[in-house]
Amino acid sequence: MVKNTWISRTAARLDLPEDLISDLPRIEWIAMKTLKIENHKGLNHFSDSCIELHIASGILIIQGEILSVSTLTHDEVSIHGHIHSISLKG
């Protein structure tokens, strides 16, 4: 809790988005077909209907149809397909 408070105060004082100086994920959902996620911790599960990613606060679950991973780096992933839902477990 102290770490999160310190990060929030520092981000506010420097006028920076909090995700730039912490390990919070940045999620961008474009036109229900593309999902870009920064600051992930790894791929947990992959199928054409469900993708699970480790993030700092738990597991991010993406459900849909014809899902594919087009980019996967150590901290960024791009997912394409017909995305129906995004949920967080944990």
Backbone as JSON, one array per atom type, in Angstrom:
{
  "sequence": "MVKNTWISRTAARLDLPEDLISDLPRIEWIAMKTLKIENHKGLNHFSDSCIELHIASGILIIQGEILSVSTLTHDEVSIHGHIHSISLKG",
  "N": [[0.83, -1.2, 0.0], [1.94, 1.25, 0.79], [3.89, 1.57, -1.17], [2.29, 1.85, -3.5], [0.95, 4.24, -2.89], [3.1, 6.02, -2.78], [4.0, 5.85, -5.46], [1.74, 6.86, -6.78], [1.66, 9.51, -5.76], [4.14, 10.47, -6.67], [3.83, 10.27, -9.47], [1.75, 12.12, -9.81], [3.0, 14.5, -8.96], [5.01, 14.77, -10.87], [3.5, 15.04, -13.07], [2.86, 12.84, -14.69], [1.52, 9.94, -16.35], [0.38, 7.31, -14.27], [0.91, 4.66, -15.03], [3.31, 4.78, -16.4], [5.39, 4.84, -14.56], [5.07, 2.66, -12.97], [4.21, -0.84, -12.57], [1.74, -1.21, -13.67], [-0.7, -2.46, -15.96], [-1.19, -1.32, -19.33], [-3.91, -1.0, -21.3], [-5.26, -1.17, -24.47], [-8.04, -1.13, -26.44], [-9.16, -1.67, -29.58], [-11.63, -1.05, -31.86], [-13.08, -3.42, -31.29], [-11.64, -5.52, -32.32], [-8.88, -5.56, -32.06], [-6.44, -5.78, -29.55], [-4.19, -4.24, -27.47], [-1.69, -4.71, -25.14], [0.35, -3.5, -22.65], [3.07, -3.97, -20.35], [2.67, -6.62, -19.43], [3.13, -9.8, -17.78], [3.58, -12.24, -18.88], [2.45, -14.99, -20.95], [-0.17, -17.07, -20.13], [-2.17, -18.88, -20.95], [-3.31, -20.07, -24.1], [-5.59, -20.13, -26.72], [-7.79, -20.37, -29.59], [-10.08, -19.22, -28.68], [-9.74, -18.19, -26.14], [-7.47, -16.25, -24.26], [-5.05, -15.97, -21.8], [-3.31, -13.76, -19.73], [-0.61, -13.04, -17.56], [-0.62, -10.38, -15.29], [0.34, -7.6, -13.21], [-1.64, -7.41, -11.22], [-3.03, -9.81, -11.27], [-4.67, -12.24, -13.31], [-5.33, -11.6, -16.63], [-8.06, -12.11, -18.65], [-8.97, -12.8, -21.88], [-11.61, -13.22, -23.99], [-13.08, -14.62, -26.92], [-13.46, -15.03, -30.46], [-11.65, -16.7, -33.0], [-9.11, -15.84, -32.11], [-5.82, -14.49, -32.12], [-2.32, -14.09, -31.57], [-0.43, -11.47, -32.51], [1.81, -9.94, -31.97], [4.35, -10.45, -29.63], [6.23, -9.54, -27.06], [8.66, -9.06, -24.42], [7.29, -7.29, -22.76], [5.0, -6.42, -24.08], [2.0, -7.17, -25.85], [0.02, -7.97, -28.69], [-3.21, -8.65, -29.66], [-5.44, -10.16, -31.9], [-8.68, -10.59, -33.41], [-12.13, -11.59, -32.98], [-13.12, -10.02, -30.36], [-14.81, -10.63, -27.43], [-14.97, -10.28, -24.64], [-13.23, -8.92, -21.79], [-11.68, -9.74, -18.85], [-10.75, -9.73, -15.35], [-8.99, -11.79, -13.18], [-8.3, -12.39, -9.86]],
  "CA": [[0.0, 0.0, 0.0], [2.82, 2.41, 0.85], [4.51, 1.69, -2.48], [1.29, 2.38, -4.42], [0.72, 5.64, -2.54], [4.3, 6.74, -3.2], [3.96, 5.91, -6.92], [0.66, 7.79, -7.16], [2.08, 10.88, -5.45], [5.24, 10.83, -7.57], [3.25, 10.48, -10.8], [1.0, 13.37, -9.78], [3.94, 15.63, -8.87], [5.73, 14.89, -12.13], [2.48, 15.16, -14.1], [3.02, 11.68, -15.57], [0.56, 8.86, -16.11], [0.89, 6.37, -13.27], [1.4, 3.43, -15.65], [4.67, 4.95, -16.88], [6.39, 4.62, -13.51], [4.72, 1.49, -12.18], [4.02, -2.02, -13.4], [0.34, -1.34, -14.05], [-0.85, -2.7, -17.39], [-1.87, -0.34, -20.17], [-4.72, -1.79, -22.21], [-5.89, -0.4, -25.54], [-8.98, -1.98, -27.18], [-9.44, -0.92, -30.81], [-12.67, -1.52, -32.78], [-13.52, -4.77, -30.93], [-10.88, -6.53, -33.07], [-7.46, -5.52, -31.71], [-6.18, -5.47, -28.15], [-2.77, -4.05, -27.2], [-1.47, -4.7, -23.7], [1.73, -3.26, -22.23], [3.4, -4.33, -18.97], [2.22, -7.94, -19.02], [4.18, -10.61, -17.16], [3.72, -13.5, -19.59], [1.28, -15.67, -21.49], [-0.52, -18.2, -19.29], [-2.98, -19.83, -21.72], [-3.63, -19.57, -25.44], [-6.39, -20.91, -27.66], [-8.44, -19.43, -30.51], [-11.24, -18.62, -28.03], [-9.38, -17.62, -24.83], [-6.07, -15.96, -24.0], [-4.84, -15.5, -20.43], [-2.02, -13.11, -19.52], [-0.25, -12.6, -16.2], [-0.35, -8.96, -15.09], [0.73, -7.35, -11.82], [-2.76, -7.57, -10.29], [-3.7, -11.1, -11.42], [-4.72, -12.83, -14.64], [-6.23, -10.93, -17.57], [-8.67, -13.13, -19.5], [-9.57, -12.26, -23.1], [-12.42, -14.25, -24.63], [-13.61, -14.24, -28.21], [-13.42, -16.02, -31.54], [-10.54, -16.57, -33.95], [-8.09, -15.01, -31.47], [-4.44, -14.77, -32.46], [-1.32, -13.17, -31.03], [0.38, -11.0, -33.64], [3.07, -9.44, -31.42], [4.59, -10.86, -28.25], [7.56, -9.21, -26.57], [8.76, -9.24, -22.97], [6.35, -6.43, -22.03], [3.88, -5.97, -24.91], [1.33, -8.19, -26.65], [-1.09, -7.53, -29.53], [-4.14, -9.75, -29.9], [-6.43, -9.86, -32.93], [-9.79, -11.52, -33.51], [-13.42, -11.05, -32.55], [-12.99, -9.98, -28.9], [-16.12, -10.5, -26.78], [-14.89, -9.8, -23.25], [-11.96, -8.83, -21.08], [-11.96, -9.79, -17.42], [-9.59, -9.85, -14.47], [-9.13, -12.78, -12.1], [-7.24, -12.25, -8.86]],
  "C": [[0.86, 1.26, 0.0], [3.47, 2.65, -0.5], [3.54, 2.32, -3.49], [1.0, 3.86, -4.15], [1.89, 6.5, -3.0], [4.31, 6.9, -4.72], [2.91, 6.9, -7.39], [1.07, 9.24, -6.92], [3.18, 11.35, -6.39], [4.71, 11.11, -8.97], [2.5, 11.8, -10.86], [1.94, 14.58, -9.76], [4.69, 15.85, -10.18], [4.79, 15.06, -13.33], [2.66, 14.07, -15.18], [1.9, 10.69, -15.33], [1.17, 7.81, -15.18], [1.46, 5.1, -13.9], [2.82, 3.55, -16.19], [5.72, 4.63, -15.83], [6.04, 3.46, -12.6], [4.57, 0.3, -13.12], [2.55, -2.26, -13.73], [0.23, -1.6, -15.55], [-1.54, -1.53, -18.08], [-2.58, -1.14, -21.23], [-5.42, -0.87, -23.2], [-6.73, -1.36, -26.38], [-9.46, -1.19, -28.38], [-10.47, -1.67, -31.65], [-13.1, -2.96, -32.53], [-12.72, -5.88, -31.61], [-9.4, -6.58, -32.69], [-7.32, -5.1, -30.25], [-4.66, -5.37, -27.99], [-2.58, -3.9, -25.7], [0.03, -4.52, -23.44], [1.87, -3.64, -20.77], [2.77, -5.65, -18.54], [3.41, -8.73, -18.48], [4.35, -11.97, -17.83], [2.38, -14.08, -20.01], [1.03, -16.93, -20.66], [-1.26, -19.29, -20.07], [-3.28, -19.21, -23.07], [-4.47, -20.59, -26.19], [-7.07, -19.9, -28.58], [-9.68, -18.79, -29.9], [-10.94, -17.96, -26.68], [-7.87, -17.44, -24.72], [-5.97, -15.42, -22.58], [-3.42, -14.96, -20.3], [-1.82, -12.81, -18.04], [-0.03, -11.1, -16.24], [-0.09, -8.77, -13.59], [-0.4, -7.63, -10.83], [-3.52, -8.88, -10.46], [-3.57, -11.65, -12.83], [-5.75, -12.08, -15.47], [-6.73, -11.98, -18.54], [-9.38, -12.45, -20.67], [-10.32, -13.4, -23.77], [-12.98, -13.74, -25.94], [-13.56, -15.38, -29.2], [-12.26, -15.68, -32.46], [-9.45, -15.66, -33.38], [-6.69, -15.46, -31.91], [-3.55, -13.71, -31.83], [-0.42, -12.75, -32.18], [1.73, -10.46, -33.2], [3.18, -9.93, -29.99], [6.04, -10.55, -27.91], [7.56, -9.37, -25.06], [7.77, -8.37, -22.18], [5.14, -5.98, -22.84], [3.32, -7.14, -25.71], [0.2, -7.53, -27.44], [-1.92, -8.75, -29.89], [-5.17, -9.3, -30.92], [-7.5, -10.94, -32.94], [-11.08, -10.81, -33.13], [-13.46, -11.12, -31.03], [-14.36, -9.71, -28.3], [-16.02, -9.9, -25.38], [-13.45, -9.79, -22.77], [-12.31, -8.84, -19.6], [-10.67, -10.0, -16.63], [-9.9, -10.85, -13.37], [-7.96, -12.57, -11.14], [-7.06, -10.93, -8.35]]
}
